[in-house]
């Protein structure tokens, strides 16, 4: 019994230390504070070089499908369409669209943000090759793409 209790305390202390060191934020797909947002504009890719997942984070039926269709018409590859809550972000007010991807996907993020100029970017530790597009507002404004984009990064909310 004493051994079990000791192991439980050690395990709990290890988990607490991991959370305190920010290790929990390094899990795949979770927002991470360690990724820094570039301050210079990023060159965009050709739309056909970018893959996205489009998620409706509102109660408006069909919003992800409608937006995915528009993105396909622009030449972007859409892999998944569905409903999914947006990852928690600290920024207020939240943008109408949140783009999520890793720091190795900066050109893809810039390409998609070129079509959603008011979108916020959340850098994650995701290993996915696709950019996640979370629709928060009911009228996401699509625009003509841009060649160079300064990413508008968001801060991950504290757990």
VMD Tcl script that builds the backbone (N, CA, C; Angstrom):
set m [mol new atoms 477]
animate dup $m
set s [atomselect $m all]
$s set {name element resname resid chain x y z} {
  {N N UNK 1 A 0.825 -1.194 0.000}
  {CA C UNK 1 A 0.000 0.000 0.000}
  {C C UNK 1 A 0.862 1.247 0.000}
  {N N UNK 2 A 1.925 1.232 0.811}
  {CA C UNK 2 A 2.821 2.385 0.893}
  {C C UNK 2 A 3.547 2.605 -0.435}
  {N N UNK 3 A 3.930 1.510 -1.085}
  {CA C UNK 3 A 4.599 1.619 -2.379}
  {C C UNK 3 A 3.652 2.218 -3.413}
  {N N UNK 4 A 2.420 1.762 -3.437}
  {CA C UNK 4 A 1.422 2.286 -4.366}
  {C C UNK 4 A 1.205 3.784 -4.150}
  {N N UNK 5 A 1.098 4.189 -2.896}
  {CA C UNK 5 A 0.908 5.592 -2.557}
  {C C UNK 5 A 2.103 6.429 -2.999}
  {N N UNK 6 A 3.313 5.909 -2.786}
  {CA C UNK 6 A 4.534 6.615 -3.183}
  {C C UNK 6 A 4.592 6.785 -4.697}
  {N N UNK 7 A 4.271 5.714 -5.426}
  {CA C UNK 7 A 4.263 5.791 -6.884}
  {C C UNK 7 A 3.218 6.780 -7.375}
  {N N UNK 8 A 2.067 6.810 -6.753}
  {CA C UNK 8 A 1.011 7.753 -7.137}
  {C C UNK 8 A 1.457 9.190 -6.946}
  {N N UNK 9 A 2.130 9.459 -5.827}
  {CA C UNK 9 A 2.627 10.810 -5.550}
  {C C UNK 9 A 3.684 11.204 -6.574}
  {N N UNK 10 A 4.599 10.284 -6.903}
  {CA C UNK 10 A 5.635 10.575 -7.897}
  {C C UNK 10 A 5.024 10.834 -9.273}
  {N N UNK 11 A 4.059 10.031 -9.642}
  {CA C UNK 11 A 3.392 10.216 -10.930}
  {C C UNK 11 A 2.677 11.558 -10.979}
  {N N UNK 12 A 1.969 11.903 -9.936}
  {CA C UNK 12 A 1.259 13.180 -9.877}
  {C C UNK 12 A 2.245 14.342 -9.939}
  {N N UNK 13 A 3.368 14.227 -9.256}
  {CA C UNK 13 A 4.378 15.294 -9.268}
  {C C UNK 13 A 4.976 15.436 -10.660}
  {N N UNK 14 A 5.208 14.319 -11.332}
  {CA C UNK 14 A 5.745 14.357 -12.698}
  {C C UNK 14 A 4.786 15.010 -13.664}
  {N N UNK 15 A 3.511 14.688 -13.542}
  {CA C UNK 15 A 2.505 15.310 -14.407}
  {C C UNK 15 A 2.389 16.799 -14.130}
  {N N UNK 16 A 2.426 17.172 -12.887}
  {CA C UNK 16 A 2.358 18.591 -12.533}
  {C C UNK 16 A 3.557 19.339 -13.089}
  {N N UNK 17 A 4.729 18.739 -13.020}
  {CA C UNK 17 A 5.930 19.378 -13.563}
  {C C UNK 17 A 5.827 19.503 -15.072}
  {N N UNK 18 A 5.301 18.477 -15.736}
  {CA C UNK 18 A 5.160 18.533 -17.190}
  {C C UNK 18 A 4.225 19.656 -17.602}
  {N N UNK 19 A 3.131 19.798 -16.901}
  {CA C UNK 19 A 2.192 20.873 -17.204}
  {C C UNK 19 A 2.837 22.215 -16.917}
  {N N UNK 20 A 3.535 22.324 -15.815}
  {CA C UNK 20 A 4.200 23.571 -15.451}
  {C C UNK 20 A 5.267 23.974 -16.437}
  {N N UNK 21 A 5.911 23.000 -17.067}
  {CA C UNK 21 A 6.937 23.301 -18.056}
  {C C UNK 21 A 6.359 23.523 -19.437}
  {N N UNK 22 A 5.066 23.377 -19.590}
  {CA C UNK 22 A 4.441 23.592 -20.888}
  {C C UNK 22 A 4.505 22.379 -21.789}
  {N N UNK 23 A 4.905 21.240 -21.241}
  {CA C UNK 23 A 5.023 20.044 -22.068}
  {C C UNK 23 A 3.663 19.622 -22.605}
  {N N UNK 24 A 2.607 19.826 -21.853}
  {CA C UNK 24 A 1.282 19.425 -22.328}
  {C C UNK 24 A 0.889 20.196 -23.566}
  {N N UNK 25 A 1.412 21.415 -23.755}
  {CA C UNK 25 A 1.101 22.194 -24.947}
  {C C UNK 25 A 1.822 21.685 -26.176}
  {N N UNK 26 A 2.773 20.782 -26.018}
  {CA C UNK 26 A 3.512 20.272 -27.156}
  {C C UNK 26 A 2.861 19.033 -27.759}
  {N N UNK 27 A 1.726 18.636 -27.270}
  {CA C UNK 27 A 1.033 17.485 -27.826}
  {C C UNK 27 A 0.543 17.824 -29.232}
  {N N UNK 28 A 0.536 16.858 -30.164}
  {CA C UNK 28 A 0.107 17.129 -31.527}
  {C C UNK 28 A -1.274 17.776 -31.582}
  {N N UNK 29 A -1.388 18.822 -32.386}
  {CA C UNK 29 A -2.669 19.476 -32.591}
  {C C UNK 29 A -3.059 20.457 -31.519}
  {N N UNK 30 A -2.321 20.497 -30.419}
  {CA C UNK 30 A -2.632 21.432 -29.333}
  {C C UNK 30 A -1.934 22.750 -29.603}
  {N N UNK 31 A -2.554 23.871 -29.290}
  {CA C UNK 31 A -1.873 25.150 -29.427}
  {C C UNK 31 A -0.613 25.166 -28.570}
  {N N UNK 32 A 0.401 25.816 -29.063}
  {CA C UNK 32 A 1.648 25.865 -28.333}
  {C C UNK 32 A 2.149 27.292 -28.215}
  {N N UNK 33 A 2.627 27.670 -27.050}
  {CA C UNK 33 A 3.148 29.008 -26.833}
  {C C UNK 33 A 4.581 29.125 -27.341}
  {N N UNK 34 A 5.276 27.999 -27.560}
  {CA C UNK 34 A 6.680 28.054 -27.915}
  {C C UNK 34 A 6.894 28.449 -29.374}
  {N N UNK 35 A 5.940 28.208 -30.228}
  {CA C UNK 35 A 6.083 28.589 -31.623}
  {C C UNK 35 A 5.912 30.091 -31.735}
  {N N UNK 36 A 6.914 30.738 -32.325}
  {CA C UNK 36 A 6.818 32.189 -32.433}
  {C C UNK 36 A 6.275 32.574 -33.792}
  {N N UNK 37 A 5.522 33.630 -33.798}
  {CA C UNK 37 A 4.909 34.122 -35.014}
  {C C UNK 37 A 5.934 34.958 -35.783}
  {N N UNK 38 A 6.127 34.672 -37.053}
  {CA C UNK 38 A 7.073 35.472 -37.827}
  {C C UNK 38 A 6.583 36.912 -37.964}
  {N N UNK 39 A 7.500 37.839 -37.921}
  {CA C UNK 39 A 7.132 39.249 -38.031}
  {C C UNK 39 A 7.184 39.745 -39.461}
  {N N UNK 40 A 7.879 39.031 -40.323}
  {CA C UNK 40 A 7.979 39.444 -41.723}
  {C C UNK 40 A 6.899 38.743 -42.554}
  {N N UNK 41 A 6.516 39.347 -43.689}
  {CA C UNK 41 A 5.535 38.690 -44.565}
  {C C UNK 41 A 6.081 37.358 -45.090}
  {N N UNK 42 A 5.188 36.416 -45.285}
  {CA C UNK 42 A 5.526 35.070 -45.759}
  {C C UNK 42 A 5.036 34.927 -47.198}
  {N N UNK 43 A 5.862 34.348 -48.054}
  {CA C UNK 43 A 5.462 34.110 -49.443}
  {C C UNK 43 A 4.390 33.026 -49.499}
  {N N UNK 44 A 3.381 33.275 -50.306}
  {CA C UNK 44 A 2.292 32.310 -50.481}
  {C C UNK 44 A 2.676 31.246 -51.494}
  {N N UNK 45 A 1.994 30.125 -51.428}
  {CA C UNK 45 A 2.132 29.046 -52.407}
  {C C UNK 45 A 1.023 29.185 -53.451}
  {N N UNK 46 A 1.084 28.379 -54.471}
  {CA C UNK 46 A -0.038 28.267 -55.389}
  {C C UNK 46 A -1.168 27.563 -54.643}
  {N N UNK 47 A -2.387 27.959 -54.894}
  {CA C UNK 47 A -3.537 27.391 -54.176}
  {C C UNK 47 A -3.565 25.868 -54.279}
  {N N UNK 48 A -3.196 25.306 -55.424}
  {CA C UNK 48 A -3.244 23.858 -55.622}
  {C C UNK 48 A -2.235 23.108 -54.749}
  {N N UNK 49 A -1.280 23.817 -54.158}
  {CA C UNK 49 A -0.272 23.194 -53.302}
  {C C UNK 49 A -0.721 23.094 -51.847}
  {N N UNK 50 A -1.904 23.610 -51.539}
  {CA C UNK 50 A -2.366 23.706 -50.158}
  {C C UNK 50 A -3.564 22.789 -49.928}
  {N N UNK 51 A -3.544 22.084 -48.804}
  {CA C UNK 51 A -4.666 21.234 -48.387}
  {C C UNK 51 A -5.229 21.781 -47.088}
  {N N UNK 52 A -6.557 21.748 -46.972}
  {CA C UNK 52 A -7.218 22.244 -45.765}
  {C C UNK 52 A -8.284 21.266 -45.286}
  {N N UNK 53 A -8.602 21.377 -44.011}
  {CA C UNK 53 A -9.776 20.762 -43.406}
  {C C UNK 53 A -10.659 21.940 -43.007}
  {N N UNK 54 A -11.939 21.892 -43.333}
  {CA C UNK 54 A -12.840 23.004 -43.036}
  {C C UNK 54 A -13.836 22.561 -41.970}
  {N N UNK 55 A -13.840 23.309 -40.854}
  {CA C UNK 55 A -14.698 22.968 -39.732}
  {C C UNK 55 A -15.659 24.109 -39.409}
  {N N UNK 56 A -16.922 23.756 -39.263}
  {CA C UNK 56 A -17.944 24.698 -38.835}
  {C C UNK 56 A -17.957 24.718 -37.313}
  {N N UNK 57 A -17.630 25.875 -36.736}
  {CA C UNK 57 A -17.637 26.019 -35.277}
  {C C UNK 57 A -18.815 26.872 -34.830}
  {N N UNK 58 A -19.829 26.973 -35.690}
  {CA C UNK 58 A -21.029 27.752 -35.382}
  {C C UNK 58 A -22.238 26.824 -35.381}
  {N N UNK 59 A -23.395 27.391 -35.148}
  {CA C UNK 59 A -24.640 26.616 -35.224}
  {C C UNK 59 A -25.308 26.775 -36.587}
  {N N UNK 60 A -24.642 27.450 -37.526}
  {CA C UNK 60 A -25.199 27.657 -38.867}
  {C C UNK 60 A -24.984 26.406 -39.710}
  {N N UNK 61 A -26.048 25.744 -40.057}
  {CA C UNK 61 A -25.986 24.507 -40.821}
  {C C UNK 61 A -25.414 24.743 -42.217}
  {N N UNK 62 A -24.497 23.866 -42.633}
  {CA C UNK 62 A -23.963 23.902 -43.993}
  {C C UNK 62 A -22.848 24.908 -44.243}
  {N N UNK 63 A -22.413 25.625 -43.213}
  {CA C UNK 63 A -21.400 26.665 -43.394}
  {C C UNK 63 A -20.066 26.080 -43.868}
  {N N UNK 64 A -19.641 24.962 -43.292}
  {CA C UNK 64 A -18.368 24.353 -43.696}
  {C C UNK 64 A -18.443 23.863 -45.140}
  {N N UNK 65 A -19.543 23.251 -45.523}
  {CA C UNK 65 A -19.686 22.750 -46.895}
  {C C UNK 65 A -19.673 23.898 -47.904}
  {N N UNK 66 A -20.355 24.981 -47.589}
  {CA C UNK 66 A -20.401 26.137 -48.486}
  {C C UNK 66 A -19.010 26.755 -48.643}
  {N N UNK 67 A -18.315 26.918 -47.537}
  {CA C UNK 67 A -16.971 27.503 -47.576}
  {C C UNK 67 A -15.995 26.564 -48.276}
  {N N UNK 68 A -16.113 25.267 -48.029}
  {CA C UNK 68 A -15.242 24.285 -48.688}
  {C C UNK 68 A -15.433 24.341 -50.203}
  {N N UNK 69 A -16.654 24.498 -50.640}
  {CA C UNK 69 A -16.931 24.600 -52.081}
  {C C UNK 69 A -16.230 25.831 -52.669}
  {N N UNK 70 A -16.297 26.953 -51.962}
  {CA C UNK 70 A -15.640 28.169 -52.428}
  {C C UNK 70 A -14.126 27.987 -52.477}
  {N N UNK 71 A -13.565 27.330 -51.474}
  {CA C UNK 71 A -12.129 27.097 -51.465}
  {C C UNK 71 A -11.706 26.169 -52.604}
  {N N UNK 72 A -12.501 25.145 -52.884}
  {CA C UNK 72 A -12.215 24.251 -54.010}
  {C C UNK 72 A -12.222 25.021 -55.329}
  {N N UNK 73 A -13.171 25.942 -55.473}
  {CA C UNK 73 A -13.242 26.763 -56.689}
  {C C UNK 73 A -12.008 27.640 -56.854}
  {N N UNK 74 A -11.345 27.977 -55.748}
  {CA C UNK 74 A -10.113 28.760 -55.790}
  {C C UNK 74 A -8.888 27.879 -56.041}
  {N N UNK 75 A -9.084 26.561 -56.045}
  {CA C UNK 75 A -8.001 25.637 -56.337}
  {C C UNK 75 A -7.393 24.955 -55.127}
  {N N UNK 76 A -7.871 25.246 -53.935}
  {CA C UNK 76 A -7.352 24.628 -52.719}
  {C C UNK 76 A -7.943 23.233 -52.554}
  {N N UNK 77 A -7.098 22.287 -52.148}
  {CA C UNK 77 A -7.569 20.920 -51.893}
  {C C UNK 77 A -8.244 20.860 -50.531}
  {N N UNK 78 A -9.487 20.395 -50.497}
  {CA C UNK 78 A -10.219 20.239 -49.235}
  {C C UNK 78 A -10.255 18.752 -48.907}
  {N N UNK 79 A -9.681 18.396 -47.760}
  {CA C UNK 79 A -9.613 16.994 -47.354}
  {C C UNK 79 A -10.789 16.581 -46.482}
  {N N UNK 80 A -11.113 17.392 -45.474}
  {CA C UNK 80 A -12.200 17.073 -44.545}
  {C C UNK 80 A -13.145 18.256 -44.402}
  {N N UNK 81 A -14.428 17.945 -44.233}
  {CA C UNK 81 A -15.453 18.959 -43.963}
  {C C UNK 81 A -16.259 18.432 -42.789}
  {N N UNK 82 A -16.478 19.280 -41.789}
  {CA C UNK 82 A -17.249 18.815 -40.643}
  {C C UNK 82 A -17.497 19.900 -39.623}
  {N N UNK 83 A -17.994 19.488 -38.485}
  {CA C UNK 83 A -18.248 20.382 -37.354}
  {C C UNK 83 A -17.211 20.074 -36.283}
  {N N UNK 84 A -16.600 21.125 -35.740}
  {CA C UNK 84 A -15.592 20.940 -34.702}
  {C C UNK 84 A -15.405 22.271 -33.986}
  {N N UNK 85 A -15.350 22.246 -32.663}
  {CA C UNK 85 A -15.136 23.513 -31.945}
  {C C UNK 85 A -13.732 24.048 -32.198}
  {N N UNK 86 A -13.631 25.349 -32.218}
  {CA C UNK 86 A -12.329 26.000 -32.412}
  {C C UNK 86 A -11.472 25.787 -31.171}
  {N N UNK 87 A -10.152 25.592 -31.347}
  {CA C UNK 87 A -9.287 25.507 -30.164}
  {C C UNK 87 A -9.370 26.811 -29.373}
  {N N UNK 88 A -9.218 26.751 -28.062}
  {CA C UNK 88 A -9.324 27.972 -27.254}
  {C C UNK 88 A -8.197 28.952 -27.565}
  {N N UNK 89 A -8.573 30.197 -27.825}
  {CA C UNK 89 A -7.600 31.256 -28.064}
  {C C UNK 89 A -7.834 32.365 -27.049}
  {N N UNK 90 A -6.760 33.060 -26.695}
  {CA C UNK 90 A -6.830 34.110 -25.680}
  {C C UNK 90 A -7.273 35.444 -26.261}
  {N N UNK 91 A -7.147 35.618 -27.560}
  {CA C UNK 91 A -7.459 36.899 -28.184}
  {C C UNK 91 A -8.942 37.230 -28.112}
  {N N UNK 92 A -9.239 38.454 -27.818}
  {CA C UNK 92 A -10.618 38.963 -27.830}
  {C C UNK 92 A -10.618 40.306 -28.527}
  {N N UNK 93 A -11.507 40.607 -29.419}
  {CA C UNK 93 A -12.523 39.660 -29.894}
  {C C UNK 93 A -11.890 38.623 -30.817}
  {N N UNK 94 A -12.516 37.470 -30.909}
  {CA C UNK 94 A -12.020 36.427 -31.795}
  {C C UNK 94 A -12.327 36.800 -33.234}
  {N N UNK 95 A -11.462 36.404 -34.152}
  {CA C UNK 95 A -11.729 36.641 -35.569}
  {C C UNK 95 A -12.871 35.751 -36.067}
  {N N UNK 96 A -13.368 36.023 -37.249}
  {CA C UNK 96 A -14.432 35.211 -37.857}
  {C C UNK 96 A -13.917 33.828 -38.266}
  {N N UNK 97 A -12.615 33.758 -38.548}
  {CA C UNK 97 A -11.991 32.514 -39.009}
  {C C UNK 97 A -10.679 32.328 -38.254}
  {N N UNK 98 A -10.426 31.095 -37.785}
  {CA C UNK 98 A -9.146 30.761 -37.172}
  {C C UNK 98 A -8.492 29.693 -38.041}
  {N N UNK 99 A -7.247 29.935 -38.419}
  {CA C UNK 99 A -6.455 28.978 -39.188}
  {C C UNK 99 A -5.465 28.340 -38.226}
  {N N UNK 100 A -5.346 27.034 -38.280}
  {CA C UNK 100 A -4.470 26.321 -37.362}
  {C C UNK 100 A -3.524 25.430 -38.145}
  {N N UNK 101 A -2.241 25.537 -37.813}
  {CA C UNK 101 A -1.217 24.710 -38.448}
  {C C UNK 101 A 0.090 24.863 -37.702}
  {N N UNK 102 A 1.084 24.105 -38.118}
  {CA C UNK 102 A 2.369 24.130 -37.419}
  {C C UNK 102 A 3.298 25.173 -38.038}
  {N N UNK 103 A 4.391 25.433 -37.342}
  {CA C UNK 103 A 5.349 26.424 -37.818}
  {C C UNK 103 A 6.080 25.974 -39.085}
  {N N UNK 104 A 6.007 24.701 -39.439}
  {CA C UNK 104 A 6.599 24.248 -40.701}
  {C C UNK 104 A 5.637 24.453 -41.873}
  {N N UNK 105 A 4.441 24.923 -41.588}
  {CA C UNK 105 A 3.432 25.156 -42.622}
  {C C UNK 105 A 3.194 26.645 -42.864}
  {N N UNK 106 A 4.171 27.489 -42.600}
  {CA C UNK 106 A 3.960 28.932 -42.677}
  {C C UNK 106 A 3.505 29.387 -44.063}
  {N N UNK 107 A 4.082 28.827 -45.121}
  {CA C UNK 107 A 3.676 29.229 -46.472}
  {C C UNK 107 A 2.240 28.815 -46.766}
  {N N UNK 108 A 1.848 27.627 -46.298}
  {CA C UNK 108 A 0.456 27.185 -46.476}
  {C C UNK 108 A -0.493 28.070 -45.676}
  {N N UNK 109 A -0.110 28.390 -44.430}
  {CA C UNK 109 A -0.929 29.282 -43.607}
  {C C UNK 109 A -1.069 30.646 -44.270}
  {N N UNK 110 A 0.031 31.162 -44.820}
  {CA C UNK 110 A -0.006 32.458 -45.500}
  {C C UNK 110 A -0.915 32.411 -46.722}
  {N N UNK 111 A -0.875 31.313 -47.441}
  {CA C UNK 111 A -1.731 31.168 -48.623}
  {C C UNK 111 A -3.199 31.220 -48.234}
  {N N UNK 112 A -3.576 30.458 -47.210}
  {CA C UNK 112 A -4.974 30.427 -46.780}
  {C C UNK 112 A -5.369 31.772 -46.169}
  {N N UNK 113 A -4.466 32.384 -45.382}
  {CA C UNK 113 A -4.799 33.693 -44.818}
  {C C UNK 113 A -4.930 34.741 -45.918}
  {N N UNK 114 A -4.265 34.549 -47.031}
  {CA C UNK 114 A -4.439 35.450 -48.162}
  {C C UNK 114 A -5.873 35.455 -48.678}
  {N N UNK 115 A -6.565 34.333 -48.531}
  {CA C UNK 115 A -7.976 34.243 -48.931}
  {C C UNK 115 A -8.918 34.686 -47.814}
  {N N UNK 116 A -8.445 34.641 -46.568}
  {CA C UNK 116 A -9.214 35.097 -45.403}
  {C C UNK 116 A -8.386 36.171 -44.684}
  {N N UNK 117 A -8.324 37.408 -45.224}
  {CA C UNK 117 A -7.423 38.419 -44.659}
  {C C UNK 117 A -7.686 38.759 -43.195}
  {N N UNK 118 A -8.875 38.561 -42.708}
  {CA C UNK 118 A -9.194 38.891 -41.321}
  {C C UNK 118 A -9.027 37.705 -40.383}
  {N N UNK 119 A -8.534 36.586 -40.909}
  {CA C UNK 119 A -8.380 35.376 -40.086}
  {C C UNK 119 A -7.228 35.524 -39.109}
  {N N UNK 120 A -7.341 34.814 -38.007}
  {CA C UNK 120 A -6.252 34.707 -37.048}
  {C C UNK 120 A -5.580 33.360 -37.217}
  {N N UNK 121 A -4.284 33.303 -36.950}
  {CA C UNK 121 A -3.507 32.073 -37.108}
  {C C UNK 121 A -3.078 31.561 -35.740}
  {N N UNK 122 A -3.333 30.298 -35.500}
  {CA C UNK 122 A -2.946 29.644 -34.258}
  {C C UNK 122 A -1.903 28.586 -34.603}
  {N N UNK 123 A -0.663 28.808 -34.162}
  {CA C UNK 123 A 0.399 27.840 -34.428}
  {C C UNK 123 A 0.291 26.690 -33.437}
  {N N UNK 124 A 0.366 25.463 -33.948}
  {CA C UNK 124 A 0.242 24.267 -33.125}
  {C C UNK 124 A 1.422 23.334 -33.376}
  {N N UNK 125 A 1.446 22.250 -32.667}
  {CA C UNK 125 A 2.463 21.215 -32.861}
  {C C UNK 125 A 1.931 20.106 -33.769}
  {N N UNK 126 A 0.937 20.417 -34.584}
  {CA C UNK 126 A 0.294 19.433 -35.454}
  {C C UNK 126 A 1.286 18.827 -36.439}
  {N N UNK 127 A 1.128 17.557 -36.701}
  {CA C UNK 127 A 1.952 16.884 -37.700}
  {C C UNK 127 A 1.172 16.696 -39.005}
  {N N UNK 128 A -0.054 17.168 -39.050}
  {CA C UNK 128 A -0.880 17.061 -40.244}
  {C C UNK 128 A -0.331 17.964 -41.338}
  {N N UNK 129 A -0.490 17.545 -42.576}
  {CA C UNK 129 A -0.050 18.381 -43.698}
  {C C UNK 129 A -1.117 19.402 -44.088}
  {N N UNK 130 A -2.322 19.249 -43.557}
  {CA C UNK 130 A -3.428 20.146 -43.906}
  {C C UNK 130 A -3.569 21.265 -42.880}
  {N N UNK 131 A -4.012 22.408 -43.354}
  {CA C UNK 131 A -4.329 23.541 -42.499}
  {C C UNK 131 A -5.771 23.361 -42.036}
  {N N UNK 132 A -6.026 23.544 -40.748}
  {CA C UNK 132 A -7.396 23.490 -40.235}
  {C C UNK 132 A -7.999 24.888 -40.314}
  {N N UNK 133 A -9.167 24.981 -40.942}
  {CA C UNK 133 A -9.899 26.241 -41.079}
  {C C UNK 133 A -11.139 26.135 -40.201}
  {N N UNK 134 A -11.167 26.914 -39.113}
  {CA C UNK 134 A -12.305 26.918 -38.192}
  {C C UNK 134 A -13.151 28.151 -38.480}
  {N N UNK 135 A -14.402 27.931 -38.835}
  {CA C UNK 135 A -15.323 29.026 -39.108}
  {C C UNK 135 A -16.056 29.366 -37.820}
  {N N UNK 136 A -15.779 30.553 -37.283}
  {CA C UNK 136 A -16.373 30.979 -36.025}
  {C C UNK 136 A -17.559 31.892 -36.276}
  {N N UNK 137 A -17.408 32.785 -37.242}
  {CA C UNK 137 A -18.487 33.694 -37.608}
  {C C UNK 137 A -19.341 33.084 -38.699}
  {N N UNK 138 A -20.538 33.581 -38.848}
  {CA C UNK 138 A -21.469 33.008 -39.825}
  {C C UNK 138 A -21.237 33.518 -41.239}
  {N N UNK 139 A -20.400 34.555 -41.398}
  {CA C UNK 139 A -20.143 35.099 -42.735}
  {C C UNK 139 A -18.639 35.300 -42.940}
  {N N UNK 140 A -17.901 34.193 -43.105}
  {CA C UNK 140 A -16.466 34.346 -43.331}
  {C C UNK 140 A -16.223 35.002 -44.694}
  {N N UNK 141 A -15.452 36.069 -44.708}
  {CA C UNK 141 A -15.230 36.829 -45.938}
  {C C UNK 141 A -14.033 36.276 -46.696}
  {N N UNK 142 A -14.298 35.736 -47.882}
  {CA C UNK 142 A -13.233 35.275 -48.761}
  {C C UNK 142 A -12.802 36.429 -49.655}
  {N N UNK 143 A -11.506 36.508 -49.934}
  {CA C UNK 143 A -10.967 37.565 -50.780}
  {C C UNK 143 A -10.050 36.931 -51.819}
  {N N UNK 144 A -9.617 37.756 -52.773}
  {CA C UNK 144 A -8.625 37.287 -53.743}
  {C C UNK 144 A -7.330 37.002 -52.988}
  {N N UNK 145 A -6.613 35.984 -53.375}
  {CA C UNK 145 A -5.370 35.619 -52.693}
  {C C UNK 145 A -4.314 36.704 -52.802}
  {N N UNK 146 A -3.353 36.654 -51.920}
  {CA C UNK 146 A -2.246 37.605 -51.904}
  {C C UNK 146 A -0.939 36.851 -52.054}
  {N N UNK 147 A 0.091 37.506 -52.609}
  {CA C UNK 147 A 1.383 36.862 -52.825}
  {C C UNK 147 A 2.216 36.765 -51.548}
  {N N UNK 148 A 2.176 37.818 -50.733}
  {CA C UNK 148 A 2.929 37.827 -49.474}
  {C C UNK 148 A 1.996 38.257 -48.362}
  {N N UNK 149 A 2.010 37.516 -47.267}
  {CA C UNK 149 A 1.060 37.759 -46.188}
  {C C UNK 149 A 1.806 37.833 -44.861}
  {N N UNK 150 A 1.488 38.848 -44.070}
  {CA C UNK 150 A 1.984 38.917 -42.692}
  {C C UNK 150 A 0.948 38.197 -41.822}
  {N N UNK 151 A 1.363 37.085 -41.231}
  {CA C UNK 151 A 0.437 36.280 -40.433}
  {C C UNK 151 A -0.064 37.050 -39.219}
  {N N UNK 152 A -1.357 36.934 -38.946}
  {CA C UNK 152 A -1.977 37.549 -37.784}
  {C C UNK 152 A -2.154 36.448 -36.729}
  {N N UNK 153 A -1.115 36.256 -35.937}
  {CA C UNK 153 A -1.101 35.147 -34.988}
  {C C UNK 153 A -1.939 35.434 -33.752}
  {N N UNK 154 A -2.530 34.368 -33.258}
  {CA C UNK 154 A -3.332 34.391 -32.031}
  {C C UNK 154 A -2.531 33.742 -30.912}
  {N N UNK 155 A -2.943 33.988 -29.697}
  {CA C UNK 155 A -2.341 33.349 -28.531}
  {C C UNK 155 A -3.264 32.228 -28.071}
  {N N UNK 156 A -2.667 31.080 -27.771}
  {CA C UNK 156 A -3.446 29.972 -27.230}
  {C C UNK 156 A -3.916 30.331 -25.835}
  {N N UNK 157 A -5.140 29.956 -25.527}
  {CA C UNK 157 A -5.676 30.197 -24.189}
  {C C UNK 157 A -5.012 29.238 -23.216}
  {N N UNK 158 A -4.804 29.684 -22.010}
  {CA C UNK 158 A -4.232 28.819 -20.970}
  {C C UNK 158 A -5.256 27.756 -20.602}
  {N N UNK 159 A -4.773 26.546 -20.376}
  {CA C UNK 159 A -5.674 25.455 -19.989}
  {C C UNK 159 A -6.220 25.666 -18.607}
}
mol reanalyze $m
mol bondsrecalc $m
mol representation Tube
mol addrep $m
